[in-house]
Amino acid sequence: MSAEQLRFQATIGVEVKGETWSCVEIPGSAEFFGTRKTVRMNATIDEVVLENVGAMVTGTGGHMVSLNAKVRKALGKDIGDTVAVTITTA
């Protein structure tokens, strides 16, 4: 069975409860993952690989992946910057 991929460009920063979180929203994620619940996945953000990370629910029916300070430093990017994202399921 081959892995499915979803590729897109996104801006770092998702509004959650009045705050901007350092996350990237995954477009069409509920359809892609087949659920509106938290899922485990692999992601490549620009050239930084994140393995077996959780895609959290956004509260609006989609998913987002958090980019912690270590990942943002490796990217050389922060909230408001655009990244290329590849999501992979196994």
HTML snippet that shows the backbone in 3Dmol.js (N, CA, C, O; Angstrom):
<script src="https://3Dmol.org/build/3Dmol-min.js"></script>
<div id="view" style="width:600px;height:400px;position:relative"></div>
<script>
const pdb = `
ATOM      1  N   MET A   1       0.838  -1.178   0.000  1.00  0.00           N
ATOM      2  CA  MET A   1       0.000   0.000   0.000  1.00  0.00           C
ATOM      3  C   MET A   1       0.883   1.242   0.000  1.00  0.00           C
ATOM      4  O   MET A   1       1.766   1.365   0.849  1.00  0.00           O
ATOM      5  N   SER A   2       0.666   2.154  -0.923  1.00  0.00           N
ATOM      6  CA  SER A   2       1.504   3.343  -1.003  1.00  0.00           C
ATOM      7  C   SER A   2       0.919   4.468  -0.157  1.00  0.00           C
ATOM      8  O   SER A   2      -0.287   4.525   0.086  1.00  0.00           O
ATOM      9  N   ALA A   3       1.788   5.345   0.277  1.00  0.00           N
ATOM     10  CA  ALA A   3       1.365   6.479   1.088  1.00  0.00           C
ATOM     11  C   ALA A   3       0.732   7.544   0.204  1.00  0.00           C
ATOM     12  O   ALA A   3       1.131   7.735  -0.945  1.00  0.00           O
ATOM     13  N   GLU A   4      -0.255   8.229   0.751  1.00  0.00           N
ATOM     14  CA  GLU A   4      -0.870   9.339   0.040  1.00  0.00           C
ATOM     15  C   GLU A   4      -0.185  10.629   0.461  1.00  0.00           C
ATOM     16  O   GLU A   4       0.268  10.760   1.598  1.00  0.00           O
ATOM     17  N   GLN A   5      -0.112  11.583  -0.467  1.00  0.00           N
ATOM     18  CA  GLN A   5       0.529  12.861  -0.175  1.00  0.00           C
ATOM     19  C   GLN A   5      -0.402  14.019  -0.477  1.00  0.00           C
ATOM     20  O   GLN A   5      -1.231  13.961  -1.385  1.00  0.00           O
ATOM     21  N   LEU A   6      -0.242  15.077   0.314  1.00  0.00           N
ATOM     22  CA  LEU A   6      -0.949  16.324   0.103  1.00  0.00           C
ATOM     23  C   LEU A   6       0.110  17.419   0.135  1.00  0.00           C
ATOM     24  O   LEU A   6       0.846  17.548   1.113  1.00  0.00           O
ATOM     25  N   ARG A   7       0.187  18.208  -0.936  1.00  0.00           N
ATOM     26  CA  ARG A   7       1.193  19.280  -1.028  1.00  0.00           C
ATOM     27  C   ARG A   7       0.482  20.623  -1.135  1.00  0.00           C
ATOM     28  O   ARG A   7      -0.518  20.757  -1.840  1.00  0.00           O
ATOM     29  N   PHE A   8       1.022  21.627  -0.413  1.00  0.00           N
ATOM     30  CA  PHE A   8       0.431  22.955  -0.445  1.00  0.00           C
ATOM     31  C   PHE A   8       1.400  23.993   0.124  1.00  0.00           C
ATOM     32  O   PHE A   8       2.386  23.643   0.773  1.00  0.00           O
ATOM     33  N   GLN A   9       1.116  25.248  -0.120  1.00  0.00           N
ATOM     34  CA  GLN A   9       1.843  26.369   0.466  1.00  0.00           C
ATOM     35  C   GLN A   9       0.973  26.910   1.598  1.00  0.00           C
ATOM     36  O   GLN A   9      -0.250  26.937   1.466  1.00  0.00           O
ATOM     37  N   ALA A  10       1.568  27.336   2.695  1.00  0.00           N
ATOM     38  CA  ALA A  10       0.793  27.862   3.815  1.00  0.00           C
ATOM     39  C   ALA A  10       1.587  28.930   4.546  1.00  0.00           C
ATOM     40  O   ALA A  10       2.816  28.969   4.492  1.00  0.00           O
ATOM     41  N   THR A  11       0.860  29.782   5.222  1.00  0.00           N
ATOM     42  CA  THR A  11       1.467  30.801   6.079  1.00  0.00           C
ATOM     43  C   THR A  11       1.447  30.284   7.506  1.00  0.00           C
ATOM     44  O   THR A  11       0.432  29.765   7.970  1.00  0.00           O
ATOM     45  N   ILE A  12       2.568  30.425   8.203  1.00  0.00           N
ATOM     46  CA  ILE A  12       2.633  30.006   9.602  1.00  0.00           C
ATOM     47  C   ILE A  12       1.768  30.958  10.423  1.00  0.00           C
ATOM     48  O   ILE A  12       1.921  32.178  10.347  1.00  0.00           O
ATOM     49  N   GLY A  13       0.869  30.390  11.200  1.00  0.00           N
ATOM     50  CA  GLY A  13       0.013  31.183  12.076  1.00  0.00           C
ATOM     51  C   GLY A  13      -1.446  30.804  11.910  1.00  0.00           C
ATOM     52  O   GLY A  13      -2.028  30.998  10.843  1.00  0.00           O
ATOM     53  N   VAL A  14      -2.039  30.262  12.972  1.00  0.00           N
ATOM     54  CA  VAL A  14      -3.448  29.882  12.976  1.00  0.00           C
ATOM     55  C   VAL A  14      -4.099  30.547  14.181  1.00  0.00           C
ATOM     56  O   VAL A  14      -3.592  30.459  15.299  1.00  0.00           O
ATOM     57  N   GLU A  15      -5.230  31.215  13.944  1.00  0.00           N
ATOM     58  CA  GLU A  15      -5.977  31.852  15.029  1.00  0.00           C
ATOM     59  C   GLU A  15      -6.717  30.785  15.828  1.00  0.00           C
ATOM     60  O   GLU A  15      -7.530  30.039  15.281  1.00  0.00           O
ATOM     61  N   VAL A  16      -6.429  30.719  17.131  1.00  0.00           N
ATOM     62  CA  VAL A  16      -7.091  29.788  18.035  1.00  0.00           C
ATOM     63  C   VAL A  16      -7.465  30.545  19.296  1.00  0.00           C
ATOM     64  O   VAL A  16      -6.596  31.035  20.017  1.00  0.00           O
ATOM     65  N   LYS A  17      -8.768  30.640  19.562  1.00  0.00           N
ATOM     66  CA  LYS A  17      -9.270  31.296  20.771  1.00  0.00           C
ATOM     67  C   LYS A  17      -8.672  32.685  20.974  1.00  0.00           C
ATOM     68  O   LYS A  17      -8.286  33.046  22.087  1.00  0.00           O
ATOM     69  N   GLY A  18      -8.597  33.459  19.897  1.00  0.00           N
ATOM     70  CA  GLY A  18      -8.113  34.830  19.989  1.00  0.00           C
ATOM     71  C   GLY A  18      -6.606  35.001  19.998  1.00  0.00           C
ATOM     72  O   GLY A  18      -6.115  36.124  20.119  1.00  0.00           O
ATOM     73  N   GLU A  19      -5.868  33.918  19.874  1.00  0.00           N
ATOM     74  CA  GLU A  19      -4.404  33.976  19.838  1.00  0.00           C
ATOM     75  C   GLU A  19      -3.908  33.385  18.519  1.00  0.00           C
ATOM     76  O   GLU A  19      -4.581  32.551  17.912  1.00  0.00           O
ATOM     77  N   THR A  20      -2.730  33.823  18.083  1.00  0.00           N
ATOM     78  CA  THR A  20      -2.114  33.239  16.888  1.00  0.00           C
ATOM     79  C   THR A  20      -1.104  32.193  17.333  1.00  0.00           C
ATOM     80  O   THR A  20      -0.118  32.506  18.000  1.00  0.00           O
ATOM     81  N   TRP A  21      -1.364  30.951  16.955  1.00  0.00           N
ATOM     82  CA  TRP A  21      -0.469  29.849  17.284  1.00  0.00           C
ATOM     83  C   TRP A  21       0.492  29.610  16.128  1.00  0.00           C
ATOM     84  O   TRP A  21       0.143  29.843  14.970  1.00  0.00           O
ATOM     85  N   SER A  22       1.710  29.141  16.440  1.00  0.00           N
ATOM     86  CA  SER A  22       2.708  28.853  15.401  1.00  0.00           C
ATOM     87  C   SER A  22       2.434  27.482  14.792  1.00  0.00           C
ATOM     88  O   SER A  22       3.164  26.515  15.014  1.00  0.00           O
ATOM     89  N   CYS A  23       1.361  27.438  14.020  1.00  0.00           N
ATOM     90  CA  CYS A  23       0.903  26.212  13.367  1.00  0.00           C
ATOM     91  C   CYS A  23       0.669  26.492  11.891  1.00  0.00           C
ATOM     92  O   CYS A  23       0.609  27.645  11.464  1.00  0.00           O
ATOM     93  N   VAL A  24       0.540  25.430  11.125  1.00  0.00           N
ATOM     94  CA  VAL A  24       0.173  25.518   9.721  1.00  0.00           C
ATOM     95  C   VAL A  24      -1.130  24.746   9.549  1.00  0.00           C
ATOM     96  O   VAL A  24      -1.213  23.575   9.918  1.00  0.00           O
ATOM     97  N   GLU A  25      -2.144  25.399   8.992  1.00  0.00           N
ATOM     98  CA  GLU A  25      -3.422  24.734   8.754  1.00  0.00           C
ATOM     99  C   GLU A  25      -3.333  23.887   7.493  1.00  0.00           C
ATOM    100  O   GLU A  25      -2.745  24.304   6.496  1.00  0.00           O
ATOM    101  N   ILE A  26      -3.921  22.692   7.544  1.00  0.00           N
ATOM    102  CA  ILE A  26      -3.876  21.745   6.432  1.00  0.00           C
ATOM    103  C   ILE A  26      -5.191  21.841   5.659  1.00  0.00           C
ATOM    104  O   ILE A  26      -6.232  21.429   6.171  1.00  0.00           O
ATOM    105  N   PRO A  27      -5.164  22.374   4.441  1.00  0.00           N
ATOM    106  CA  PRO A  27      -6.404  22.510   3.673  1.00  0.00           C
ATOM    107  C   PRO A  27      -6.976  21.157   3.247  1.00  0.00           C
ATOM    108  O   PRO A  27      -6.236  20.274   2.812  1.00  0.00           O
ATOM    109  N   GLY A  28      -8.290  20.999   3.373  1.00  0.00           N
ATOM    110  CA  GLY A  28      -8.940  19.756   2.965  1.00  0.00           C
ATOM    111  C   GLY A  28      -8.548  18.561   3.809  1.00  0.00           C
ATOM    112  O   GLY A  28      -8.647  17.419   3.360  1.00  0.00           O
ATOM    113  N   SER A  29      -8.101  18.819   5.033  1.00  0.00           N
ATOM    114  CA  SER A  29      -7.547  17.743   5.860  1.00  0.00           C
ATOM    115  C   SER A  29      -8.567  16.689   6.281  1.00  0.00           C
ATOM    116  O   SER A  29      -8.238  15.503   6.318  1.00  0.00           O
ATOM    117  N   ALA A  30      -9.787  17.090   6.596  1.00  0.00           N
ATOM    118  CA  ALA A  30     -10.793  16.106   7.038  1.00  0.00           C
ATOM    119  C   ALA A  30     -11.049  15.084   5.939  1.00  0.00           C
ATOM    120  O   ALA A  30     -11.190  13.892   6.213  1.00  0.00           O
ATOM    121  N   GLU A  31     -11.109  15.548   4.702  1.00  0.00           N
ATOM    122  CA  GLU A  31     -11.306  14.634   3.576  1.00  0.00           C
ATOM    123  C   GLU A  31     -10.055  13.799   3.337  1.00  0.00           C
ATOM    124  O   GLU A  31     -10.147  12.599   3.077  1.00  0.00           O
ATOM    125  N   PHE A  32      -8.884  14.429   3.422  1.00  0.00           N
ATOM    126  CA  PHE A  32      -7.620  13.732   3.177  1.00  0.00           C
ATOM    127  C   PHE A  32      -7.399  12.626   4.208  1.00  0.00           C
ATOM    128  O   PHE A  32      -7.051  11.503   3.841  1.00  0.00           O
ATOM    129  N   PHE A  33      -7.600  12.932   5.502  1.00  0.00           N
ATOM    130  CA  PHE A  33      -7.384  11.948   6.560  1.00  0.00           C
ATOM    131  C   PHE A  33      -8.585  11.036   6.763  1.00  0.00           C
ATOM    132  O   PHE A  33      -8.449   9.952   7.329  1.00  0.00           O
ATOM    133  N   GLY A  34      -9.761  11.463   6.306  1.00  0.00           N
ATOM    134  CA  GLY A  34     -10.966  10.658   6.487  1.00  0.00           C
ATOM    135  C   GLY A  34     -11.536  10.735   7.885  1.00  0.00           C
ATOM    136  O   GLY A  34     -12.323   9.875   8.280  1.00  0.00           O
ATOM    137  N   THR A  35     -11.150  11.763   8.649  1.00  0.00           N
ATOM    138  CA  THR A  35     -11.641  11.944  10.012  1.00  0.00           C
ATOM    139  C   THR A  35     -11.488  13.405  10.419  1.00  0.00           C
ATOM    140  O   THR A  35     -10.709  14.152   9.827  1.00  0.00           O
ATOM    141  N   ARG A  36     -12.239  13.792  11.430  1.00  0.00           N
ATOM    142  CA  ARG A  36     -12.115  15.135  12.009  1.00  0.00           C
ATOM    143  C   ARG A  36     -11.448  15.057  13.379  1.00  0.00           C
ATOM    144  O   ARG A  36     -11.485  16.014  14.152  1.00  0.00           O
ATOM    145  N   LYS A  37     -10.835  13.902  13.674  1.00  0.00           N
ATOM    146  CA  LYS A  37     -10.135  13.696  14.943  1.00  0.00           C
ATOM    147  C   LYS A  37      -8.635  13.839  14.725  1.00  0.00           C
ATOM    148  O   LYS A  37      -8.163  13.816  13.588  1.00  0.00           O
ATOM    149  N   THR A  38      -7.887  13.987  15.817  1.00  0.00           N
ATOM    150  CA  THR A  38      -6.430  14.074  15.756  1.00  0.00           C
ATOM    151  C   THR A  38      -5.859  12.824  15.093  1.00  0.00           C
ATOM    152  O   THR A  38      -6.299  11.710  15.378  1.00  0.00           O
ATOM    153  N   VAL A  39      -4.882  13.009  14.210  1.00  0.00           N
ATOM    154  CA  VAL A  39      -4.244  11.893  13.506  1.00  0.00           C
ATOM    155  C   VAL A  39      -2.725  12.030  13.572  1.00  0.00           C
ATOM    156  O   VAL A  39      -2.204  13.123  13.791  1.00  0.00           O
ATOM    157  N   ARG A  40      -2.025  10.924  13.384  1.00  0.00           N
ATOM    158  CA  ARG A  40      -0.556  10.931  13.302  1.00  0.00           C
ATOM    159  C   ARG A  40      -0.193  10.923  11.822  1.00  0.00           C
ATOM    160  O   ARG A  40      -0.848  10.266  11.014  1.00  0.00           O
ATOM    161  N   MET A  41       0.865  11.665  11.477  1.00  0.00           N
ATOM    162  CA  MET A  41       1.273  11.760  10.083  1.00  0.00           C
ATOM    163  C   MET A  41       2.732  12.171  10.019  1.00  0.00           C
ATOM    164  O   MET A  41       3.350  12.488  11.034  1.00  0.00           O
ATOM    165  N   ASN A  42       3.271  12.160   8.805  1.00  0.00           N
ATOM    166  CA  ASN A  42       4.609  12.678   8.543  1.00  0.00           C
ATOM    167  C   ASN A  42       4.438  13.958   7.740  1.00  0.00           C
ATOM    168  O   ASN A  42       3.515  14.081   6.935  1.00  0.00           O
ATOM    169  N   ALA A  43       5.336  14.908   7.967  1.00  0.00           N
ATOM    170  CA  ALA A  43       5.262  16.170   7.232  1.00  0.00           C
ATOM    171  C   ALA A  43       6.658  16.637   6.872  1.00  0.00           C
ATOM    172  O   ALA A  43       7.615  16.411   7.613  1.00  0.00           O
ATOM    173  N   THR A  44       6.763  17.289   5.729  1.00  0.00           N
ATOM    174  CA  THR A  44       7.989  17.988   5.364  1.00  0.00           C
ATOM    175  C   THR A  44       7.599  19.448   5.198  1.00  0.00           C
ATOM    176  O   THR A  44       6.758  19.789   4.366  1.00  0.00           O
ATOM    177  N   ILE A  45       8.219  20.303   6.000  1.00  0.00           N
ATOM    178  CA  ILE A  45       7.970  21.741   5.955  1.00  0.00           C
ATOM    179  C   ILE A  45       9.231  22.356   5.361  1.00  0.00           C
ATOM    180  O   ILE A  45      10.294  22.305   5.978  1.00  0.00           O
ATOM    181  N   ASP A  46       9.121  22.937   4.165  1.00  0.00           N
ATOM    182  CA  ASP A  46      10.302  23.320   3.385  1.00  0.00           C
ATOM    183  C   ASP A  46      11.204  22.079   3.325  1.00  0.00           C
ATOM    184  O   ASP A  46      10.817  21.090   2.703  1.00  0.00           O
ATOM    185  N   GLU A  47      12.365  22.092   3.935  1.00  0.00           N
ATOM    186  CA  GLU A  47      13.238  20.912   3.897  1.00  0.00           C
ATOM    187  C   GLU A  47      13.327  20.208   5.253  1.00  0.00           C
ATOM    188  O   GLU A  47      14.123  19.283   5.410  1.00  0.00           O
ATOM    189  N   VAL A  48      12.527  20.630   6.229  1.00  0.00           N
ATOM    190  CA  VAL A  48      12.567  20.045   7.568  1.00  0.00           C
ATOM    191  C   VAL A  48      11.546  18.907   7.651  1.00  0.00           C
ATOM    192  O   VAL A  48      10.359  19.107   7.395  1.00  0.00           O
ATOM    193  N   VAL A  49      12.023  17.713   8.012  1.00  0.00           N
ATOM    194  CA  VAL A  49      11.167  16.525   8.084  1.00  0.00           C
ATOM    195  C   VAL A  49      10.672  16.338   9.520  1.00  0.00           C
ATOM    196  O   VAL A  49      11.450  16.351  10.473  1.00  0.00           O
ATOM    197  N   LEU A  50       9.351  16.163   9.644  1.00  0.00           N
ATOM    198  CA  LEU A  50       8.723  15.874  10.933  1.00  0.00           C
ATOM    199  C   LEU A  50       8.080  14.497  10.811  1.00  0.00           C
ATOM    200  O   LEU A  50       7.177  14.301   9.997  1.00  0.00           O
ATOM    201  N   GLU A  51       8.541  13.546  11.619  1.00  0.00           N
ATOM    202  CA  GLU A  51       8.028  12.178  11.528  1.00  0.00           C
ATOM    203  C   GLU A  51       7.081  11.868  12.673  1.00  0.00           C
ATOM    204  O   GLU A  51       7.333  12.222  13.825  1.00  0.00           O
ATOM    205  N   ASN A  52       5.980  11.194  12.332  1.00  0.00           N
ATOM    206  CA  ASN A  52       4.996  10.729  13.305  1.00  0.00           C
ATOM    207  C   ASN A  52       4.534  11.849  14.239  1.00  0.00           C
ATOM    208  O   ASN A  52       4.537  11.686  15.459  1.00  0.00           O
ATOM    209  N   VAL A  53       4.142  12.974  13.664  1.00  0.00           N
ATOM    210  CA  VAL A  53       3.633  14.096  14.450  1.00  0.00           C
ATOM    211  C   VAL A  53       2.113  14.095  14.416  1.00  0.00           C
ATOM    212  O   VAL A  53       1.498  13.522  13.516  1.00  0.00           O
ATOM    213  N   GLY A  54       1.521  14.740  15.403  1.00  0.00           N
ATOM    214  CA  GLY A  54       0.073  14.818  15.466  1.00  0.00           C
ATOM    215  C   GLY A  54      -0.459  16.004  14.690  1.00  0.00           C
ATOM    216  O   GLY A  54       0.060  17.116  14.789  1.00  0.00           O
ATOM    217  N   ALA A  55      -1.496  15.755  13.922  1.00  0.00           N
ATOM    218  CA  ALA A  55      -2.241  16.838  13.280  1.00  0.00           C
ATOM    219  C   ALA A  55      -3.426  17.114  14.196  1.00  0.00           C
ATOM    220  O   ALA A  55      -4.352  16.307  14.283  1.00  0.00           O
ATOM    221  N   MET A  56      -3.395  18.249  14.875  1.00  0.00           N
ATOM    222  CA  MET A  56      -4.432  18.598  15.837  1.00  0.00           C
ATOM    223  C   MET A  56      -5.656  19.149  15.123  1.00  0.00           C
ATOM    224  O   MET A  56      -5.553  19.714  14.034  1.00  0.00           O
ATOM    225  N   VAL A  57      -6.812  18.979  15.747  1.00  0.00           N
ATOM    226  CA  VAL A  57      -8.036  19.540  15.178  1.00  0.00           C
ATOM    227  C   VAL A  57      -8.055  21.048  15.418  1.00  0.00           C
ATOM    228  O   VAL A  57      -7.572  21.532  16.442  1.00  0.00           O
ATOM    229  N   THR A  58      -8.619  21.780  14.461  1.00  0.00           N
ATOM    230  CA  THR A  58      -8.649  23.242  14.544  1.00  0.00           C
ATOM    231  C   THR A  58      -9.862  23.776  15.287  1.00  0.00           C
ATOM    232  O   THR A  58      -9.867  24.927  15.724  1.00  0.00           O
ATOM    233  N   GLY A  59     -10.883  22.955  15.432  1.00  0.00           N
ATOM    234  CA  GLY A  59     -12.120  23.425  16.028  1.00  0.00           C
ATOM    235  C   GLY A  59     -13.113  23.891  14.978  1.00  0.00           C
ATOM    236  O   GLY A  59     -14.268  24.182  15.288  1.00  0.00           O
ATOM    237  N   THR A  60     -12.657  23.959  13.732  1.00  0.00           N
ATOM    238  CA  THR A  60     -13.534  24.355  12.626  1.00  0.00           C
ATOM    239  C   THR A  60     -13.666  23.227  11.603  1.00  0.00           C
ATOM    240  O   THR A  60     -14.063  23.459  10.462  1.00  0.00           O
ATOM    241  N   GLY A  61     -13.330  22.005  12.021  1.00  0.00           N
ATOM    242  CA  GLY A  61     -13.485  20.849  11.145  1.00  0.00           C
ATOM    243  C   GLY A  61     -12.238  20.455  10.378  1.00  0.00           C
ATOM    244  O   GLY A  61     -12.276  19.514   9.585  1.00  0.00           O
ATOM    245  N   GLY A  62     -11.136  21.152  10.595  1.00  0.00           N
ATOM    246  CA  GLY A  62      -9.893  20.830   9.900  1.00  0.00           C
ATOM    247  C   GLY A  62      -8.799  20.409  10.863  1.00  0.00           C
ATOM    248  O   GLY A  62      -9.060  20.104  12.027  1.00  0.00           O
ATOM    249  N   HIS A  63      -7.575  20.397  10.366  1.00  0.00           N
ATOM    250  CA  HIS A  63      -6.405  20.009  11.153  1.00  0.00           C
ATOM    251  C   HIS A  63      -5.294  21.043  10.981  1.00  0.00           C
ATOM    252  O   HIS A  63      -5.266  21.802  10.012  1.00  0.00           O
ATOM    253  N   MET A  64      -4.374  21.048  11.957  1.00  0.00           N
ATOM    254  CA  MET A  64      -3.188  21.898  11.875  1.00  0.00           C
ATOM    255  C   MET A  64      -2.020  21.151  12.484  1.00  0.00           C
ATOM    256  O   MET A  64      -2.199  20.271  13.326  1.00  0.00           O
ATOM    257  N   VAL A  65      -0.821  21.509  12.050  1.00  0.00           N
ATOM    258  CA  VAL A  65       0.394  20.922  12.597  1.00  0.00           C
ATOM    259  C   VAL A  65       1.196  22.041  13.258  1.00  0.00           C
ATOM    260  O   VAL A  65       1.422  23.097  12.667  1.00  0.00           O
ATOM    261  N   SER A  66       1.614  21.790  14.480  1.00  0.00           N
ATOM    262  CA  SER A  66       2.354  22.778  15.263  1.00  0.00           C
ATOM    263  C   SER A  66       3.825  22.814  14.848  1.00  0.00           C
ATOM    264  O   SER A  66       4.437  21.776  14.593  1.00  0.00           O
ATOM    265  N   LEU A  67       4.374  24.013  14.785  1.00  0.00           N
ATOM    266  CA  LEU A  67       5.796  24.194  14.478  1.00  0.00           C
ATOM    267  C   LEU A  67       6.447  24.817  15.706  1.00  0.00           C
ATOM    268  O   LEU A  67       6.348  26.024  15.925  1.00  0.00           O
ATOM    269  N   ASN A  68       7.110  23.990  16.502  1.00  0.00           N
ATOM    270  CA  ASN A  68       7.722  24.503  17.729  1.00  0.00           C
ATOM    271  C   ASN A  68       8.934  25.377  17.421  1.00  0.00           C
ATOM    272  O   ASN A  68       9.348  25.500  16.268  1.00  0.00           O
ATOM    273  N   ALA A  69       9.493  25.980  18.463  1.00  0.00           N
ATOM    274  CA  ALA A  69      10.609  26.921  18.290  1.00  0.00           C
ATOM    275  C   ALA A  69      11.803  26.276  17.588  1.00  0.00           C
ATOM    276  O   ALA A  69      12.455  26.922  16.768  1.00  0.00           O
ATOM    277  N   LYS A  70      12.097  25.016  17.896  1.00  0.00           N
ATOM    278  CA  LYS A  70      13.226  24.308  17.265  1.00  0.00           C
ATOM    279  C   LYS A  70      13.000  24.175  15.762  1.00  0.00           C
ATOM    280  O   LYS A  70      13.915  24.402  14.971  1.00  0.00           O
ATOM    281  N   VAL A  71      11.777  23.807  15.370  1.00  0.00           N
ATOM    282  CA  VAL A  71      11.452  23.658  13.946  1.00  0.00           C
ATOM    283  C   VAL A  71      11.507  25.019  13.252  1.00  0.00           C
ATOM    284  O   VAL A  71      12.073  25.135  12.165  1.00  0.00           O
ATOM    285  N   ARG A  72      10.925  26.047  13.868  1.00  0.00           N
ATOM    286  CA  ARG A  72      10.943  27.382  13.261  1.00  0.00           C
ATOM    287  C   ARG A  72      12.372  27.899  13.104  1.00  0.00           C
ATOM    288  O   ARG A  72      12.682  28.570  12.120  1.00  0.00           O
ATOM    289  N   LYS A  73      13.239  27.593  14.062  1.00  0.00           N
ATOM    290  CA  LYS A  73      14.649  28.004  13.968  1.00  0.00           C
ATOM    291  C   LYS A  73      15.334  27.283  12.804  1.00  0.00           C
ATOM    292  O   LYS A  73      16.081  27.898  12.044  1.00  0.00           O
ATOM    293  N   ALA A  74      15.076  25.972  12.666  1.00  0.00           N
ATOM    294  CA  ALA A  74      15.656  25.198  11.565  1.00  0.00           C
ATOM    295  C   ALA A  74      15.176  25.733  10.216  1.00  0.00           C
ATOM    296  O   ALA A  74      15.925  25.734   9.238  1.00  0.00           O
ATOM    297  N   LEU A  75      13.908  26.191  10.172  1.00  0.00           N
ATOM    298  CA  LEU A  75      13.353  26.764   8.951  1.00  0.00           C
ATOM    299  C   LEU A  75      13.873  28.173   8.694  1.00  0.00           C
ATOM    300  O   LEU A  75      13.924  28.625   7.550  1.00  0.00           O
ATOM    301  N   GLY A  76      14.257  28.860   9.761  1.00  0.00           N
ATOM    302  CA  GLY A  76      14.614  30.274   9.642  1.00  0.00           C
ATOM    303  C   GLY A  76      13.375  31.120   9.395  1.00  0.00           C
ATOM    304  O   GLY A  76      13.446  32.173   8.761  1.00  0.00           O
ATOM    305  N   LYS A  77      12.224  30.648   9.908  1.00  0.00           N
ATOM    306  CA  LYS A  77      10.954  31.328   9.665  1.00  0.00           C
ATOM    307  C   LYS A  77      10.140  31.398  10.945  1.00  0.00           C
ATOM    308  O   LYS A  77      10.413  30.687  11.912  1.00  0.00           O
ATOM    309  N   ASP A  78       9.124  32.278  10.934  1.00  0.00           N
ATOM    310  CA  ASP A  78       8.263  32.449  12.096  1.00  0.00           C
ATOM    311  C   ASP A  78       6.853  32.779  11.630  1.00  0.00           C
ATOM    312  O   ASP A  78       6.563  32.718  10.435  1.00  0.00           O
ATOM    313  N   ILE A  79       5.983  33.126  12.555  1.00  0.00           N
ATOM    314  CA  ILE A  79       4.596  33.451  12.241  1.00  0.00           C
ATOM    315  C   ILE A  79       4.546  34.536  11.167  1.00  0.00           C
ATOM    316  O   ILE A  79       5.232  35.554  11.262  1.00  0.00           O
ATOM    317  N   GLY A  80       3.728  34.302  10.154  1.00  0.00           N
ATOM    318  CA  GLY A  80       3.581  35.234   9.037  1.00  0.00           C
ATOM    319  C   GLY A  80       4.377  34.846   7.805  1.00  0.00           C
ATOM    320  O   GLY A  80       4.126  35.366   6.718  1.00  0.00           O
ATOM    321  N   ASP A  81       5.338  33.933   7.960  1.00  0.00           N
ATOM    322  CA  ASP A  81       6.156  33.485   6.830  1.00  0.00           C
ATOM    323  C   ASP A  81       5.470  32.320   6.111  1.00  0.00           C
ATOM    324  O   ASP A  81       4.712  31.565   6.719  1.00  0.00           O
ATOM    325  N   THR A  82       5.745  32.187   4.817  1.00  0.00           N
ATOM    326  CA  THR A  82       5.159  31.128   3.998  1.00  0.00           C
ATOM    327  C   THR A  82       6.112  29.944   3.895  1.00  0.00           C
ATOM    328  O   THR A  82       7.326  30.111   3.772  1.00  0.00           O
ATOM    329  N   VAL A  83       5.535  28.740   3.947  1.00  0.00           N
ATOM    330  CA  VAL A  83       6.311  27.507   3.833  1.00  0.00           C
ATOM    331  C   VAL A  83       5.653  26.572   2.821  1.00  0.00           C
ATOM    332  O   VAL A  83       4.452  26.655   2.565  1.00  0.00           O
ATOM    333  N   ALA A  84       6.464  25.687   2.256  1.00  0.00           N
ATOM    334  CA  ALA A  84       5.962  24.612   1.384  1.00  0.00           C
ATOM    335  C   ALA A  84       5.800  23.383   2.253  1.00  0.00           C
ATOM    336  O   ALA A  84       6.715  22.999   2.980  1.00  0.00           O
ATOM    337  N   VAL A  85       4.618  22.761   2.173  1.00  0.00           N
ATOM    338  CA  VAL A  85       4.288  21.647   3.058  1.00  0.00           C
ATOM    339  C   VAL A  85       3.923  20.403   2.249  1.00  0.00           C
ATOM    340  O   VAL A  85       3.183  20.483   1.269  1.00  0.00           O
ATOM    341  N   THR A  86       4.449  19.257   2.671  1.00  0.00           N
ATOM    342  CA  THR A  86       4.029  17.962   2.128  1.00  0.00           C
ATOM    343  C   THR A  86       3.616  17.104   3.310  1.00  0.00           C
ATOM    344  O   THR A  86       4.406  16.861   4.223  1.00  0.00           O
ATOM    345  N   ILE A  87       2.357  16.641   3.283  1.00  0.00           N
ATOM    346  CA  ILE A  87       1.824  15.764   4.326  1.00  0.00           C
ATOM    347  C   ILE A  87       1.751  14.362   3.732  1.00  0.00           C
ATOM    348  O   ILE A  87       1.307  14.181   2.599  1.00  0.00           O
ATOM    349  N   THR A  88       2.189  13.372   4.506  1.00  0.00           N
ATOM    350  CA  THR A  88       2.169  11.984   4.043  1.00  0.00           C
ATOM    351  C   THR A  88       1.515  11.099   5.078  1.00  0.00           C
ATOM    352  O   THR A  88       1.804  11.199   6.270  1.00  0.00           O
ATOM    353  N   THR A  89       0.623  10.224   4.614  1.00  0.00           N
ATOM    354  CA  THR A  89       0.058   9.197   5.474  1.00  0.00           C
ATOM    355  C   THR A  89       0.629   7.862   5.032  1.00  0.00           C
ATOM    356  O   THR A  89       1.001   7.687   3.871  1.00  0.00           O
ATOM    357  N   ALA A  90       0.694   6.935   5.952  1.00  0.00           N
ATOM    358  CA  ALA A  90       1.237   5.614   5.598  1.00  0.00           C
ATOM    359  C   ALA A  90       0.137   4.616   5.358  1.00  0.00           C
ATOM    360  O   ALA A  90       0.412   3.456   5.052  1.00  0.00           O
TER     361      ALA A  90
END
`;
const viewer = $3Dmol.createViewer("view");
viewer.addModel(pdb, "pdb");
viewer.setStyle({}, {cartoon: {color: "spectrum"}});
viewer.zoomTo();
viewer.render();
</script>
